[in-house]
């Protein structure tokens, strides 16, 4: 048997002769050899365990140091964040202060303050929303109250024009017409600004004969331009298609404002309305508009501020020329609504040029088709059209009734919604003109009741209130369309024509 190396050396040194024959001695030597081997094995295991333990210790020590470094770096970052948020509060911790609990306590205080501030902001937001609703309701009421007498003034003026007045009377009527339209323009500016602020302007899509549209604008402003000794010119690009699709009312509002301003600030000069084709594609027509005048101009340092609300280039302008200070602001907002911008080139004493570009959808309507439609309607004629006028204000009743009778229509009157419901139940009408704000029963409720038994009669909302979402609410209750008071006679005639059997 092979013994442990140390034991083997001792045997060779001490034992001689044939000691293997002694069984007891051999067994003893075997036991000693195994003990040596066991000791070696245990030592190796102990050494290995020590090496492993040392590595683990070093790793744990390194990890601990990393954690300490991360903690220190985190505390530094927290202090920097606190110092950025509030430099005064950061002084509560000196640069050597590593008390994380104090810092966390401070942050808890800040979170509590933030939550309190958030609650205050929510309350302020709710208060502001209530104030905004109150403002909208006030504007709605004031719109109705102001437009009601204004409707009577403008309507009566239109009726007097039908009665072939004397030349001297025509002059007075024109003064009244211009004055009332200026007042209406001021009211529209204030109310439209409120609607634009609240995002309640919805752009319409209608066919526009752009050439005729700008010609009509020029004709409407020519008299006032001539009164100030101005030459009002139109430059129109004949390459523009006959018809485009867009919102003619908002386009008219923009151009009317710009032309009115040009006339207002120009005397014995030239005002040019330019309408030029920019680009045409398969679906869209891009048109450049410009209003150029030789008037008082605007100095460079005032050119930005004139687009701010209630702002004129200087304080004397409002006194000398009038105006709400909202016209250019509304133009700017209306163009932004159509993904466009208003631009200005001007020099004090040398005139101004306001210009912008609008994109219109292409129309399939041709000039020939439109001419065929209008040939049969040379003069307003609503013969055999039976109309129910639902209106509670006597002046408005008189104006609308006389205007409709001048067009040969048969008119019946209902002074509130309850009477209107009863009349529609018992009579046949071609169209119902429905005021919205009335005593006893308003126009919305009356329309809802009528639609319970009559789904077909066209009901057109007549409203002097334009700040609320009138059109959407009118449609919701079953009305077919809306017309705003004071209404243009041509608009009233067109809408009756559209929904009556004459429009078929």
Buried (B, 14 or more C-beta within 10 A) or exposed (E): EEBBEEBBEEBEEEEEEEEEEEEEEEEEBEEBBEEBEEEEEEEEEEEEEEEEEEEEEEEEEEEEEEEEEEEEEEBEEBBEEBBEEEEEEBEEBEEEEBEEEEBEEBBEEEEEEEEEEEEEEEEEEEEEEEEEEEBBEEBBEBBBEBBBBBBBBBBBBBBBBEEEEEEEEBEEBBEBBEEBBBBBBBBBBBBBBBBBBBEBBEEEEEBBBBBEBBBEBBEEBBEBBEEBEBBBEBEBBEEBBBBBBBBBEBBBBBBBBBBBBBBBBBEEBBBBBBBBBBEBEEEBBEBBBBBBBBBBBBEEEBBEEBBEBEBBBEEEBBEEEEBBBBBBBBBBBBBEBBEBEBEBBBEBEEBBBBBBBBBBEBBEBEEEEBEEEEEEEEEBBBEEBBBBBBBBBEBBBBBBBBBBEBBEBBBBBBBBBBBBBEBBEEEEBBBBBBBBBBEEBBBBBBBBBBBEEBEEBBBBBBBBBBBBBBBEBBBEBBBBBBBBBBBEBEEBBBBBBBBBEBEE
